[in-house]
């Protein structure tokens, strides 16, 4: 495509959304009389189309609702500013500082190499080990960092096996399974914890904003649903790869593991920094897990440490508070040389924290604020409430498949910002299904983006290894995408009601319902 056509396409992508949004922005089309819902809808439309088409950087698009909501009288600048940074942002910030520390001291590489040495080089077992460790790392550090950690190890594994067999074509199916396994496990593993992927955190924040009287979404509570969903999808994906990629290949059973042992030995003994980070990492997970009360049925309850030790308890001390406490300790604790000084630690953190994602969060939260202030959420909910007459399983098929389709062509963070407020509005106005039963599968569906190489950074990183083609992603990804969505729907219907006491439509959502 020549430069002229590229320029024409860019102008179409830039001007087109403005033309589509113009009638709503200037109230030529009225949605709710006396309310700025039309302007809010125009801003949502413009932001969503720019997020999908990307004529300007996605982070710059995030500023549109922050600026336009006050300009068009939808929400005050004060309300928008107060919504931009929340407990969700603090969880992400603290969690990412931890992941930076892990990468800084090579703890992630130690874990990855140890996995290869434990599982060996037998294809079926090694693939399982790589999938497990990729998913585990992705539960705690970013999907991108996880993929960047695992891909060099995978390249070394495949190169070593090719050297031993002398026939790259024999190894090709295993290479495809290994790199697809890393790409998909990085996304699926991120589903398992509240901090594992931005859409999970966006769900927690949209839930808190849309239903202020609802109980807070706790780390442990979310884990009880998300971890089984993630594990089951990983198991099914593993057997899919074994059946369709590994069943017919024959590789030597006594392959030399020396290259990986040498790489592991080069790391030396566990450094004081690695030990400290490992201990603090376990402590952080423990504090998150037991922060709020854990209820087991109607009578059994384990009181959280915040409620035992502090007067205001878990209602004041949120997961973001815990994340930042531990992050602060990472800056304070000193280890023997070559430990950098405090100023150097801060400089390293500032340069590696993905501030763009925090701005994406802010743009999404600003959109959600505009949804509420303009009553656009009620209008959308009323117009979609007819969908609630569908059986729950069918309704979730419609929601999750639409979400997954969008997340394969746009950022999953952007998809979550666009769709979760709409699903919350649908639940609020229909008053038939518990909001979490609809919203949690939607959040998970944004991570089911396996079809396109450009759908997620892990997909792109694995595609860049040169071992995969677009056809590999489309053929394997389409099947795994469909299977994953049905598993998400079935498991969420089974797990969300008992874990969140989500049986029927709750009173705290009824009292928050407003009609335009």
N, C-alpha and C positions, 0 to 999 in steps of 0.2 A: 504494500500500500504506500503510495507516494505521499510526500509531505502535504500537498494540497488537500487530498482527501482526508488525511488525519486532522487537518485544521477544520475542515467542514464538519466532520463528525464531532470534534470537540465543541464547536459552536452549537451544534444541535443538542448535544448533551448538556451544555451550559444554559442555553436559552429555553429549551423545551420545558424543563420543570418550572421555570418562571412563568411561562405562558399558561401552563396547566394550573398553577397555584394562584395566578393573578385574580381571577373572578372571586375567589374566596378571600384573599387578602384584603381586597377593597370592597368587600361586602356586596358584590354584584349578585352573588348567590347567598341567600340567607338560610341558615340551618336552624338556629333558635332565635326567635324574636327577642330583642332586648338584651341579648347576651353575645359576647364576642366569640361564639363557637365557630363561626365561619372563618374568622381570621386565624383561630387556633388550628382549624383543619387545613387551611392553606399553608401554615408554617410546618405542620406535620408532613403534609404532602411534599413540600419543597425539600425539607430535610431528608425524608425517606428516599426520594428520587436521587438526590445528590449522593446519599450514602451508597445507593445501588450503582449508579452510573459513574461516580467518582470523577467528574470534570475538574474538581478541585480536591486537594487532599482531604481525606475522611475526617481528620482532626479539625480542619478549618470548618467543615460542614457542621461540626458539633457546636460551633459558636453561633450558628444561625438562630436556634431557638433562644439562646441566652440573650441575644440582642433584640430579636424581633418580637418576643413575647411582650416586653415593656413598650416597644415602639408602636405596636398595634393595639395596645390597651388590653391585652389578654391577662397578664399578670404584672404585678409591680416588680421593679428591679430588686427591691428588698426581698420579696418572696422568692424570686428566682435565685438570688445570691444565696439565700439560706438553704435552698434545696440542693445546691450544687455539690457541697461537700458534706458527707454523712458518715455514719458508722460503717457503711459498706465501703466507702473510700478508704477509711482507716484500716479496715481488715485487709484490703488489697495492698495498701502501702506497707503495712507491717509485714505481711506475708511475703511481699516481693523483696523487702530488705533481707529477710531470712534466706530467700533463694539466692540473692546476690552473694551472701556470706558463704553459702554452700559451694557455689561455683568458684568464688575467690580462693577457697582453700582446697578445691578439687575433691570434696567429699562425694559429689555426684559421680565423678569418674571412678573413684574407688568402689562405690556401690555397683556401678555398671560392669566393671572388669571382674569384680568378685562373682557376679552373677554368671558370667561366661565360665569361670573356673569351676563353679559349683555344678552347673548344668552340663558342662562338657560340650563337645562339638557334634553330637548326634542331632541331625536336623530337627526331628520332631520335638525332642526335649529342649534343644537350644532355642527353637522358635518360641516354645512355651515360656522359657526363662526370660527371653528378651521382651515378650509381651507383658509379663508380670512386672518386670523392673521398670519398663517404660511407663506402664499405668501407675505404678506406685510413685515414681518420681513426679509424674504429672499431677498427682493428688496434692502436691505441696509446692512445687515450683511451676513456672509457666510452661505451657505446652511447647512453646518455641524453644525455650532453654532445654527442655527434655529431649526434643528431637535433635537439637544441635549436639547434645551429649551422646546420644545413642547412635547417630548415623556414622560417625567416624569408627566406632567399634564394629558396626555392621559391615562397613567397607573392608575393614581389616579381616573380619571373619570370612567374607566371601572371597577376598583376594587369596587368603591362605588356603581355602578349600580348592579354589581353581588351580593354585600352584600344585597341590597334592594330586588332584585328579588329572590335570593336563588337558581338560576338556571343559571350557567355559559354558558350552551349550548344555551340558549335563547339570551344571549348577544353576542355570538361569531360573528354573521354576522356584528353587529355594530362595534365590536372591529376591525374586518378586514377592514371595510370601513374607520374607524378612522385612523388607522396606515398607511394604503395605502394612504389615503388622505394627511397625514403629509409628507410622503416620496415623493410623487409626487408633492405636492404643493411647497415644498422646492426647487425643480428643476424648476418648471414652474414659480414660483414667481421670481426666479433669472433671468429669461429671460427678465423681464420687464424693467430693467434699465441697463445702460452701465456698472455700477459697480456691478451688481447683481451676475454675474458669470464670471469666467475667459474667456470663449470663446467669450463673447461680447467684452471684452477689446482686445482680440487677433484680432478679426475682425477689430476693429478700427485701430490697429497698422499695420496689414497687408495691410489694405486699404491705409494708409498713406505711407507705404513703397513701395507698388506696383504702386501706382498712386500719385507721389509727387505733381502734379499740381491740384489734386482734392481738393474741399472744405473739410475742416476738419469735422469729424463726431462729432457733438455737442450732449451734454447730452439731451437737450430738443428735438432735432430733432429725435434722436434715440427713446426717450420715446414715441413720437407720433405714432411710428410704433409698438414698442415692447409691450407697455402697453395694447393696444387693443388685440394683439395676445395672451398675457398671460391671460387676463381676459376672453376671449372667450373660451380658452382651459380649464380654471378652471371651468367655468359654465357647459360646456359639461361634464367634469369629474365628477362634483358634481351630475348631473342628472344620470349619469351612475351608480354611487354608490347608489343613492336613488332607482333606478329601480332594480338593481341586488342584492343589499345587504339589503336595509332597507324596502322594500315594504311589506314583510310578517312578520316582527318582531313586537311583541307587548310588550311594556315596560310601566311601571307606568308613568303617566303624572305628578305626584306631587312628584318627587324625591327631596331629601334633598340636598341643595347646601352648607350646613354649612361647610363641609371640605374645600371647595375652598374659602369661605368667611373667614374662620379662617386663611388659608394660606395667603390670601391677607392682612388681618388685621395685621399679623405678620410683614409685610413689613413696617408698620407704615405710618406716613405721608410722603409726598414727601420730600425727603432730598434736601438740596441746590445743591448737586452734580447732582441728577436726573433732577432737574429743569434746571440747566445750560446745561447739555448734551442735554436735550430735545429741549431747545431753539436753541442751536448751531446746532443740527441736522436739525431742520427746516430751519435755516439760510443757512446751507450748501446746502440743496436741492434747496433753492431759488437762491443762487448764481450760482449753476450749471445750473439751468433751464434758467436763464436770462443772462448767460455770453455772448453768441454770439447773433447776430441779429436773430430774429424770423420773417420769411416771411410768410404772409398769402395771397397766390395768387401773382399776378404780381405787384400789386400796394400797398397793405397794408404791412407795415413792422414795427416791434417793435425793436428799437435799443437796443442792449445789453449794460449792465452797463460798461463792459470793453471798449467798443467803445465810450461811453460818457465821461468816466473819464480819460482814458489813451490814449496817442498819438498813440502808436503802436496797442492798442486794442486787440481784440480776436485772432489776428494772433500770438501774443506773449504770451498772458496770456491764458493758456490752462486749461482744467479741472483738470489736475494734480497739477497745481500751486494753484488752489483754495483749493483742498483737503489738501495739505500740510500746507497752511496758517492756516486752521481751526485745523489741527492736532497739529500744534505748539502751538496754543492757549490752547489746552487741557492740555499741559504740563505746561503752564505758569499760568493759572488761578488757584487760591487757594480757597479752600472751608474749612469750619470749620472741626475740627477733626471728624472722623479719616482720614483726607486727607493725603496721603503720600507726602514726600518731592519730589522735582524734580528728584533726583537720583533714588528714589524708583519707581516713575512713569515710568522712562525710563527702569529700570530693568524689571518691569512688562510687558511693551510693547515688549521689546526684547525677552522675554521668550514665548510670545504668538503669535507673528506675524508668519504666516506660510511661512517661508523663502523658503521652498521647492517649493511653487507655484511660487515665484519670480524667482527661478532658472529654473522652467519649462517654464516660460515666456521667460527667456533669451535663453534657448536652442531653443525654437521655433523661436525667432527673428533671431538667428544665422542661422538656417536653411533657413529662408526667405532671408537673406542676400546672402547666397550661391546660392539660386535659381536665384537671379538677376545677381550676378557677373559672374556666369558660363553660362548664357543664358539657363539654364535648364528650366526656366519658359517658355521661348519662344518655346523651343522644345516640352514640354508637351502640351502647348497651341495649337501648330500647329497640333500635333497628335490627340488632342481631339476636334479640331475645327469642325470636321464632326458632332459631337453631337449637335452643334448649329443649325443644320438643322431640328432638332426635334422641334415640338411645345413647347413653353416655359413651359407649364404645364407638359408635358411629361418629358422634360429635368430636371425640378425641382424634379419630382418624382424620377428619377434615382439618382440625387445628394443627396437628403435628405434621401431617404431610405438607401442608401449605408452608409451615415454618421451616421444615427441612429443605424444601425446594428453594425458598428465599435464601437460606443460609448457605446454599451451595453456590450462590452467585454474589452474595454480599457478606460483609463481616458479620459473624455470629453475635458480636456485641451490639452492632447496629440493629440486627434483627430482633434481639431481645428488647432493646430500647423501644422499638416500634410496636412489637406485637404484644408484649406482656401487659401494658396498660389497656390495650383493647380487650384482651382476654379477661382482665380484671373487671372491666366495665360490663362485659357480657355476663359474667358470673353475678355481679352486683345487681344488675337490673332483672335478670331472669329469676333470681332467687329460688333456684331449683337445685343446683349442684354446689357443693362446697368450693369456694374459690381455689383452694390449694389443689384440689383434684383436677382442675383445669390448668392452673398456672405452672405447676411443677412439671408435668409432661411437656408443656410448651418450652420451658427453660431447657429441659433435656434435649428436646428436638433440635434446638439451635446448635447443639454439639454434634448432631448426626449429619455431618457434611463430608461425605466420603467420595463423592462422584467426580468432582473436578480437582485437578492438581492445584489450582489457585484458590480453592475454597478456604483453606486454612494455612497458616505458616508451616505446620508440620507436614502437610501434604506437599507443599512447595519445596521444602528442604529435602524430603525423601525423593521427590521427582528430580531434584538437582543432582542426585547421586549418579544419574545416567543409567540406572538399572531399571527404570520404569518408563512406560509410555502413557500417553493420555488414555489409550485404549485399555491399559491395565487398570487404571483408576475407574474408568466408566463401567467396565464389565464386573469387576469385583465390588466396586463401591455401590453400584445400583442395588445389587443383591443384598449386601450387608446393610445398606441404608434402610431398605424395606423391612428386613428382618428386625433390625434394631428398633425401628419405630413401633412395630407390633409388640416387641418385648417391653418397651417403655410404657406403652398404653396398658398392657396386661398387668405388669408389675406395679405400676402406680395405682391402678384401680384396687389392687389387692393390698398394697402397703400403706398408702397415704391415709386412708380412714383410721386404721388402728393406731398408727404412730402419731398422727396429729389430732386424733379424736375428731376426724372430719366426716361425721355422719350427718348428712342432710345439710341444709343451709343454716349457718350459725346466727345467733342473735346479734353478735357484734357487727356482722355485715349488714343486717337489716337496719340497725339504727344509723348506719352510715350512708344509707341509700337516699339519694335525692333525685327528684324528677325535674326535668327541664320545664 
